[in-house]
Amino acid sequence: MRETCWVRASTANDARLIASIKLNSAGPAGHSPSESPWLNGLLVTCNQDVPPLDFGNRSLMTVSGETYL
């Protein structure tokens, strides 16, 4: 995934973890979940923002409108 997404979380680390889980981004086959690109601050930026629509806690919404509950 290479688009902006919003994650409702209390911290940037929680947001990264939720994105990693919701998008099943464990990286290439044979790699551990801790190697997910969502957990790497050099690859993914976290900023506090207000999403365009309200969505549930611990959910993820993309700029294109997809929602991962």
N, C-alpha and C positions, 0 to 999 in steps of 0.2 A: 504494500500500500504506500502510495506516495502523495497522499492528499492530507490536508488539514483535518484533524479530528478533535472533538471535545470529549473529555472524560471527566465525570463528576467524581472528585476525590479530595481528600483533605490536604494532601501534600503532593509535590511533584513525583516523589518516589512511588506513592500509591497510584498516581495516574499512570506512570510507566508500567507498573505491575499489572494494573487492570487492562491496559492496552495489550500487553503481552499475552495475557490469559484470553481476553475476548477475541483476539485475532489469531490465536494459536501460532504465534511467531517464535517458534523454538529454533529457527534458523535451519540450515541444511540438515538433511537426515543424518542421524548419528550424533548430533550436537545436543547438549543439555539445554533445558529451558533457561538456565541462567545466562546463556549466550544469545538470547533474543536481542535483536537490534533495538527493540523498544526500551530495553534497559540500559542502552549505551548512550550517555549524554553527548558523545561526539557525533552521533548519527541522528538523534531525535531531540528537538528542543521542546521544553515545557514552559508555557507562559500562562499566567492567570488571565482569564478572559470570560466574557459572557457569551454563551452559545446563542444562536439565532432562535432556537426553540427550547422549551423546557423538556427535560427527559429525566428518567429515574436515576437514583443513586447507583453507583458502581456500574453504570452503563457507558456505552461509547457511541457517539454519533459522528458521522463523517460530513464533510462539507457538501458532498453530493446527496446527502439525506439518508444514507443507510444507518440503521440503528442496530447495535449489538447489545442485547440485554443480558 
